[in-house]
Amino acid sequence: MSNVYLLDTSAWLTLIEDEDGSDIVRNLITRAATSEVTLLTSFMSFMEVRYISLQEVGEEATAIRLSLMESLPVLCLESSKSLGTIAAIVKARHRHSLADAWIVATALENNAILVHKDPEFEQMVSLVKFTKLPYKR
């Protein structure tokens, strides 16, 4: 079993909004703080949390959310040529948003388990490993 996990945007929002499954994300963060696991995220998740938060809670709360994300033992991975190539292939073969293609590509490039609560990822089960958080009802 891999000890590398990648937090999808939905995992971040689960933590931030204390939704069902936030305990799973908190546990991974605790384990990352002790170097038991490596916890990653994509630059796209920062962008998505920013725009969703700006739409839903305003600038001040957005700044607090991003500050929280930056303070945790989670490595934010930026874009690269190789990552862009993988994301393009994922996007061409699957009906996902561009952001999701980058996030899946980041998980693939780093052999990471993708932590999410996005039902759209179900079609990717043969491509990437998942830890599913409880879906919203």
C-alpha positions, 0 to 999 in steps of 0.5 A, spaced: 500 500 500 502 506 498 504 511 503 503 517 498 496 521 498 493 526 494 488 531 497 483 533 491 479 539 492 473 535 495 477 533 500 480 540 502 473 542 502 470 536 506 476 538 512 474 546 511 467 545 512 467 539 517 463 535 513 462 527 513 469 524 512 473 530 515 476 525 520 479 521 515 483 527 512 485 530 519 488 523 520 492 523 514 494 530 516 496 528 523 500 522 519 503 527 515 506 531 520 509 525 523 512 523 516 508 516 516 505 518 510 506 523 504 501 528 503 500 532 496 495 536 493 495 539 486 496 547 484 489 546 481 486 544 488 488 551 491 485 554 485 479 551 486 478 552 493 480 559 492 474 560 486 469 556 490 470 560 496 470 567 493 463 565 490 461 562 497 464 565 503 467 572 500 475 574 500 476 574 508 474 567 509 477 565 502 484 568 505 483 564 512 482 557 508 488 558 504 492 560 510 490 554 513 491 550 507 498 553 506 500 551 514 499 544 514 504 538 512 501 538 505 506 539 499 503 543 493 505 540 487 506 545 481 505 544 473 510 541 469 511 539 462 511 531 464 504 533 468 501 537 463 502 531 458 499 526 463 493 531 464 492 532 456 492 524 456 487 524 461 482 529 459 482 526 452 480 519 454 475 521 460 470 526 460 472 530 466 474 537 468 480 540 466 482 541 473 480 534 475 485 532 469 490 535 472 489 532 479 488 525 477 495 526 473 498 529 479 496 522 483 498 518 477 505 521 476 506 521 484 503 514 485 499 517 490 492 515 492 487 520 491 483 522 496 476 525 494 468 525 494 467 526 487 463 521 484 466 523 477 472 519 479 468 513 479 470 512 472 477 512 473 478 506 478 482 502 473 487 508 472 488 511 479 487 508 486 482 512 491 480 513 498 473 515 497 470 520 502 463 519 504 459 523 498 454 528 500 447 526 500 
